[in-house]
Amino acid sequence: MPTLATNPVVERLRRLLPTGRVLEGDAQVAAYECDALTAFRATPLAVVVPETQDEVIAIVRFCRDERLPFVARGSGTSLSGAAAPVPGGIVIAMNRVSRIIRIDSQQRVAVVEAGIVNAAISMAVAAHGLHFAPDPSSALICTLGGNIALNAGGAHCLKYGMTSNHVLGLKAVLATGEVVTFGGPSREQVGPDWTGLFVGNEGLFGIALEATVQLLPKPECFHTVLAGYRNVEQAGEAVAAIVASGLLPGAIEIMEKLALDAAVAAVHAEYPAGCEAVLIVELEGTREAVAADRARLDAVLAASQPVEVRPARDAVDRAAIWKGRKSAFSAVGRLSPDFIVQDGVVPRRRLGEALRKIGEWSREMGVRCANVFHAGDGNLHPLILYNGAVPGDLQRAEALAGRILKLCVEMGGSITGEHGVGVEKREFLPVMFNPDEMDCLRRVRAAFDPLGIANQGKMFPPAPADASAPAHSGSAPAQA
């Protein structure tokens, strides 16, 4: 067997890029063996680090000619294994393809490359009084290309929608090597919505190179409220009441006791004492609109039997509230060496019922579960705790995760809200779709990637003995 250093395919790949940008050696390649879902790992043949769109195109065409599977990857924050490598394939690290090509404050659009960090877009346009609305919890490190592949959301998706609602146009290289442009600077387009089809495809069509994104005015003011409840079911019912009242907050988030304790320990967040769950509700907009909505929100919260309602005193207090929420995932690492971040969705009116069932199953199966989630759109994020060093612990955690996903579908929801299917949930895709629908999905993928080399082994359930996807380690830690 040739080593990586002498592999003839790698030798030919090196001719496409300057010295040092085809990573080799066990240590360098090992860093790319998984994304944030570390329970699934694979060893890539090589990792390439392009710096221009032309280099990405050349690499994809090389993979096409060699029939090599490839996966594009940014910061590796995917929680579903969607950015995990294919065994023996190529990882295309996109972080350096990250230029801001154009900002048009008059038209409120920006053209940026796919490797740009999400939060960097808002920072770049802040002087124009604008921002980029999609804000996944990992916004400070995740890249736009991954947001596009998985149609990421975030805390403010209730009001502003997902990534697909803010990408107006795309330039991409398909798995065939063809370079395409979809959409443009306006939503007024003629013909099929190819941009809408591409966003959320989980990298199965090809690689986004640059995007024209919509920018929105920054809200004039915010009103952020913490409401504490005796149990998480009450908090869930309060969410349904807020939405039913006609209010449209910028964000509605729920944190359960385990996550609250972790956030307090990690960042000294101050939450109402003696509560099993906390609701974070944020109104935003013009001063007049926020003032009017505040009175209505106060009335709805008062009727929801909270233990305590505490509005943020000022901008510093608001930032502290969000710091606790944004740090919850990493803070839970203080409670358990490993955990799974699940991502199912249920109808808002059934939030309380879903949370009650998750609590019952958690106790029945002896698996601890901390709920932290985007309650406004019914997007559950149960953090299922386990210890990868204990035989059988990971399997018990995954069994609970599977029950939750099936529950979401039974309730009329979805197996994913913003993390995608990846390798984590591919076994559950047929739970959502019938055989005809699955066949349609496969044919759409084949139209863009007839060789099946783009992010091979993701989203669709593998055939028996299929070795084209990252393998489940069975015991590896899965911290996120």
C-alpha positions in Angstrom: 0.0 0.0 0.0 1.4 3.4 -0.8 1.8 5.8 2.1 0.2 9.2 2.0 3.5 10.8 1.0 3.9 8.5 -2.0 0.3 8.0 -3.0 0.2 8.8 -6.7 -3.3 10.5 -6.4 -1.9 12.8 -3.6 1.1 13.5 -5.8 -1.1 14.7 -8.6 -3.3 16.6 -6.2 -0.2 18.5 -4.9 0.4 19.9 -8.4 -2.8 21.9 -8.1 -1.8 23.9 -5.0 1.3 25.7 -3.7 3.6 23.8 -1.3 2.2 23.2 2.1 -1.5 23.4 1.2 -2.1 19.6 0.8 -1.9 18.4 4.4 -0.2 15.1 5.1 1.0 13.2 8.0 -1.1 11.5 10.6 -1.3 14.4 13.0 -2.5 16.9 10.3 -5.1 14.6 8.8 -6.3 13.4 12.3 -7.6 16.9 13.0 -10.1 16.5 10.2 -11.4 13.0 11.0 -14.6 14.3 12.4 -16.7 17.4 12.9 -18.4 18.4 16.2 -20.2 15.0 16.2 -17.1 13.0 17.2 -18.9 9.7 17.5 -18.5 9.3 13.7 -14.9 9.3 12.4 -13.1 8.5 9.1 -9.6 9.0 7.9 -9.4 11.1 4.7 -6.9 10.5 2.0 -5.8 14.1 2.2 -6.9 17.6 3.3 -6.5 20.5 0.9 -6.5 24.2 1.8 -7.5 26.3 -1.2 -7.4 30.1 -1.0 -9.3 31.0 -4.1 -12.4 30.0 -5.9 -10.4 28.8 -8.9 -8.4 26.5 -6.6 -11.7 25.0 -5.3 -13.0 24.5 -8.8 -9.7 22.8 -9.9 -9.9 20.4 -6.9 -13.5 19.4 -7.5 -12.7 18.7 -11.2 -9.7 16.7 -10.1 -12.0 14.7 -7.8 -14.5 14.2 -10.6 -11.7 12.9 -13.0 -10.3 10.6 -10.3 -13.8 9.6 -9.0 -12.7 10.6 -5.6 -15.3 11.5 -2.9 -14.9 14.9 -1.3 -16.5 17.0 1.4 -16.2 20.7 1.9 -15.6 21.9 5.5 -15.4 25.2 7.3 -14.8 25.3 11.0 -16.2 21.8 11.6 -19.1 22.9 13.9 -21.7 20.6 12.3 -23.4 18.6 15.0 -24.8 16.0 12.7 -21.7 14.6 11.1 -22.5 16.4 7.8 -18.9 17.8 7.5 -17.3 14.5 8.5 -14.9 13.1 5.9 -15.5 10.1 3.6 -13.0 7.3 4.2 -10.2 7.7 1.7 -11.7 10.9 0.3 -10.6 14.5 0.1 -11.5 17.2 2.7 -11.6 20.7 1.1 -11.1 23.2 3.9 -12.8 26.4 2.9 -11.8 28.7 5.7 -9.4 30.8 3.6 -11.9 31.3 0.8 -13.5 34.1 2.8 -13.3 37.5 1.1 -16.0 40.1 1.3 -16.4 40.9 -2.4 -19.0 43.7 -2.3 -21.2 45.5 0.2 -24.1 47.5 -1.3 -25.7 49.3 1.6 -28.2 51.0 -0.7 -29.6 47.6 -2.0 -28.9 46.0 1.5 -27.0 43.1 0.0 -23.4 41.8 0.4 -21.5 39.4 -1.8 -19.2 37.2 0.2 -17.3 34.0 -0.2 -18.5 30.8 1.5 -15.6 30.5 4.0 -16.4 33.7 5.8 -17.4 33.4 9.4 -21.1 34.1 10.0 -20.6 36.9 12.6 -18.0 38.6 10.4 -20.7 39.6 7.9 -22.6 41.5 10.6 -19.4 43.1 11.8 -18.5 44.2 8.3 -21.8 45.9 7.7 -22.5 47.3 11.2 -21.2 50.8 10.2 -24.0 50.9 7.6 -26.6 50.2 10.3 -27.2 46.7 8.9 -26.8 43.1 10.0 -27.0 39.5 8.7 -30.0 38.0 10.5 -29.2 34.2 10.6 -27.3 33.6 13.9 -26.7 30.0 14.9 -25.2 29.6 18.4 -21.8 29.0 16.8 -22.0 32.3 14.8 -18.6 33.4 16.1 -16.8 30.5 14.4 -19.1 28.7 11.9 -18.8 29.6 8.2 -21.5 30.7 5.8 -20.9 27.7 3.5 -21.9 25.4 6.3 -24.9 27.6 7.1 -26.0 27.3 3.5 -25.4 23.5 3.3 -27.5 22.8 6.4 -29.9 25.8 6.2 -28.9 26.9 9.7 -31.2 28.9 11.9 -30.5 30.3 15.4 -32.2 32.1 18.2 -33.8 34.7 15.9 -35.2 32.4 13.2 -38.7 32.7 14.7 -38.9 36.3 13.3 -36.4 36.3 10.5 -36.4 32.7 9.2 -33.5 30.4 8.3 -30.5 30.9 6.1 -32.5 30.2 3.0 -34.6 33.3 3.7 -31.5 35.5 3.4 -29.5 34.0 0.5 -30.6 35.7 -2.7 -28.0 34.2 -5.0 -25.2 31.7 -5.2 -22.1 30.8 -7.2 -21.2 27.2 -6.8 -19.2 24.4 -8.4 -21.2 21.3 -8.8 -19.9 17.8 -8.4 -19.6 17.5 -12.2 -17.1 20.4 -12.1 -19.6 22.8 -13.7 -19.7 26.3 -12.3 -23.2 27.7 -11.9 -24.8 30.9 -10.7 -28.3 30.9 -9.2 -30.4 33.8 -8.3 -29.0 37.3 -7.9 -29.3 40.5 -5.9 -33.1 40.5 -5.9 -35.8 37.9 -5.1 -37.5 38.9 -8.3 -36.2 36.1 -10.5 -37.7 34.3 -13.5 -37.8 30.5 -13.5 -37.2 27.8 -10.9 -35.8 28.7 -7.5 -32.4 27.0 -7.9 -31.0 29.0 -4.9 -33.7 27.7 -2.7 -33.0 24.1 -3.9 -29.3 24.4 -3.3 -29.6 25.8 0.3 -30.0 22.9 2.7 -28.7 20.2 0.2 -26.1 19.2 2.8 -23.3 19.4 0.3 -24.7 16.7 -1.9 -24.8 18.8 -5.0 -21.4 20.5 -4.8 -19.7 23.4 -3.1 -21.0 27.0 -2.6 -18.2 29.4 -3.6 -19.9 32.8 -2.9 -23.3 34.0 -1.9 -25.3 37.2 -2.3 -26.9 37.7 1.1 -29.7 40.0 2.2 -28.9 42.5 4.9 -31.5 43.9 7.3 -31.5 47.2 9.4 -30.3 46.7 12.9 -33.2 46.9 15.4 -33.5 50.3 17.1 -34.0 48.8 20.6 -34.5 45.5 22.5 -36.6 44.4 25.4 -35.3 41.1 26.9 -37.2 39.3 29.6 -36.3 36.3 31.8 -39.3 34.3 33.1 -38.8 31.4 35.5 -41.2 28.4 35.8 -41.6 25.5 38.2 -41.3 23.0 35.4 -40.3 23.0 31.7 -43.8 22.0 30.6 -45.2 25.3 31.9 -42.4 27.2 30.0 -43.4 25.3 26.9 -47.1 26.2 27.3 -46.1 29.9 27.8 -44.4 29.8 24.4 -47.5 28.6 22.8 -49.5 31.4 24.5 -47.1 34.1 23.4 -47.3 33.0 19.8 -51.1 32.5 19.9 -51.4 36.1 21.2 -50.2 37.4 17.9 -46.8 38.7 19.2 -43.7 38.0 17.1 -40.7 38.3 19.3 -37.2 38.3 17.8 -36.4 35.3 19.9 -38.0 32.8 22.4 -35.6 30.4 24.1 -36.0 27.8 26.9 -33.3 26.5 29.2 -34.0 23.6 31.6 -32.5 23.1 35.1 -29.5 21.1 34.1 -28.5 23.7 31.5 -29.2 26.5 33.9 -26.9 25.1 36.5 -24.2 24.6 33.9 -24.4 28.1 32.6 -24.3 29.5 36.1 -21.2 27.6 36.9 -19.5 28.4 33.6 -20.3 32.1 33.0 -21.9 33.1 36.4 -25.2 33.7 34.6 -27.9 35.0 37.0 -31.2 33.2 36.6 -34.3 33.2 38.8 -33.7 30.9 41.8 -35.8 27.8 42.5 -37.0 27.4 38.9 -36.8 24.2 36.8 -37.0 26.1 33.5 -36.4 29.7 32.3 -37.9 31.4 29.2 -36.0 34.1 27.4 -38.2 36.4 25.3 -36.8 39.2 23.3 -38.8 41.9 21.6 -37.0 44.1 19.0 -37.7 46.8 16.5 -38.6 50.5 16.7 -39.0 52.1 20.2 -42.7 52.6 19.5 -43.3 49.0 18.4 -41.4 47.5 21.3 -43.2 49.7 23.8 -46.6 48.6 22.4 -45.6 44.9 22.4 -44.1 45.0 25.8 -47.4 45.7 27.5 -49.0 42.7 25.6 -46.1 40.4 26.5 -46.3 41.4 30.2 -50.0 40.4 30.2 -49.3 37.0 28.5 -46.4 36.2 30.8 -48.4 37.2 33.9 -51.1 34.7 32.9 -48.6 31.9 32.4 -48.0 31.4 36.2 -44.3 32.2 36.3 -42.3 32.1 39.5 -40.6 35.3 38.5 -40.4 37.7 35.6 -37.2 39.8 35.3 -36.7 42.3 32.4 -33.1 43.1 31.5 -32.1 46.3 33.2 -29.8 47.6 30.4 -27.6 46.5 27.5 -25.1 44.9 29.9 -27.8 42.8 31.6 -29.2 41.8 28.2 -25.7 40.7 27.1 -25.3 38.6 30.3 -28.6 36.8 29.7 -27.6 35.9 26.2 -24.1 34.9 27.3 -25.6 32.3 29.5 -27.8 31.0 26.7 -25.1 31.0 24.0 -22.7 29.2 26.3 -25.1 26.5 27.4 -23.9 23.8 25.0 -20.3 24.1 26.0 -21.2 24.7 29.7 -23.0 21.3 29.8 -19.6 19.8 29.3 -19.1 20.5 33.0 -21.9 18.0 33.8 -20.8 15.2 31.5 -17.7 14.2 29.6 -19.8 13.6 26.5 -23.2 14.5 25.1 -25.4 14.4 22.0 -27.1 17.6 20.8 -30.4 16.5 19.2 -32.3 18.7 16.8 -35.9 17.6 16.3 -38.9 19.9 15.7 -42.4 19.7 17.0 -45.5 21.9 16.5 -45.3 24.7 19.1 -48.7 23.8 20.5 -47.3 20.4 21.5 -44.1 21.7 23.1 -45.2 21.0 26.6 -46.4 17.5 25.8 -43.1 16.7 24.0 -41.0 18.0 26.9 -43.0 15.9 29.4 -42.4 12.7 27.3 -38.7 13.5 27.0 -38.5 13.8 30.8 -40.4 10.6 31.3 -38.1 8.7 28.9 -35.0 10.2 30.4 -35.9 8.9 33.9 -37.1 5.6 32.5 -33.9 4.9 30.6 -31.6 6.4 33.2 -30.1 8.9 30.7 -29.8 12.5 31.8 -31.1 15.1 29.4 -30.8 18.9 29.5 -33.2 20.8 27.2 -32.0 24.1 25.7 -33.8 25.1 22.5 -35.3 27.6 20.1 -38.8 27.3 21.5 -40.3 29.9 19.2 -40.2 27.6 16.2 -40.6 24.3 18.2 -36.9 23.4 17.5 -35.9 21.1 20.4 -32.2 20.8 21.3 -32.2 18.1 24.0 -28.6 17.6 25.2 -28.4 13.9 26.0 -25.5 13.2 28.5 -23.4 10.1 28.5 -19.9 8.9 29.3 -18.1 7.4 26.3 -15.8 5.6 28.6 -18.7 3.5 30.1 -19.6 0.5 27.9 -23.2 0.9 26.5 -23.6 4.5 27.6 -23.4 6.0 24.1 -25.9 3.4 22.8 -28.4 4.3 25.6 -28.0 8.0 24.7 -28.5 7.3 21.0 -31.6 5.1 21.8 -33.1 8.1 23.7 -32.2 10.4 20.8 -34.0 8.0 18.4 -37.2 7.9 20.4 -37.2 11.7 20.5 -36.8 12.0 16.7 -39.7 9.5 16.1 -41.8 11.4 18.5 -41.2 14.6 16.5 -42.4 13.0 13.3 -45.4 11.4 15.1 -46.4 14.9 16.4 -46.2 16.4 12.9 -42.7 17.8 13.2 -39.3 17.1 11.6 -36.2 15.1 12.4 -34.1 18.2 11.9 -34.5 21.9 12.5 -31.2 23.4 11.7 -28.4 20.8 12.0 -29.3 18.7 8.9 -29.4 15.0 8.7 -25.8 14.2 8.1 -24.7 10.8 9.2 -26.4 11.1 12.6 -30.0 11.0 11.5 -29.8 9.3 8.1 -31.5 6.2 9.4 -34.5 8.3 10.3 -35.0 9.9 6.9 -37.4 7.1 5.8 -39.4 7.8 9.0 -40.3 11.2 7.5 -40.5 10.3 3.8 -42.2 7.4 2.0 -40.4 5.3 -0.7 -41.6 7.5 -3.6 -40.4 10.6 -1.8 -37.1 9.0 -1.0 -36.7 8.0 -4.7 -37.4 11.6 -5.7 -34.8 13.0 -3.3 -32.2 10.5 -4.7 -33.0 11.5 -8.3 -32.6 15.2 -7.5 -29.2 14.5 -6.0 -28.2 12.4 -9.0 -29.1 15.2 -11.4 -26.4 17.4 -9.7 -23.9 14.6 -8.8 -24.3 11.6 -11.1 -21.1 10.0 -9.7 -22.2 10.4 -6.1 -18.9 11.9 -5.0 -20.1 15.0 -3.2 -20.4 14.4 0.6 -20.9 10.7 -0.1 -22.6 8.7 2.6 -24.6 11.6 4.2 -28.3 12.1 4.5 -29.5 8.9 2.8 -29.5 5.6 4.7 -26.5 3.5 3.6 -27.0 0.3 1.7 -25.9 -2.9 3.5 -22.1 -3.1 3.7 -21.7 0.5 2.4 -18.3 1.7 3.5 -18.7 5.2 1.9 -19.4 7.1 5.1 -17.7 7.8 8.4 -17.9 4.9 10.8 -19.6 4.9 14.2 -16.8 4.6 16.7 -19.1 3.0 19.3 -17.4 4.6 22.2 -15.7 7.8 21.1 -16.6 11.0 22.9 -19.1 13.2 21.2 -18.6 16.6 22.9 -19.8 19.6 21.0 
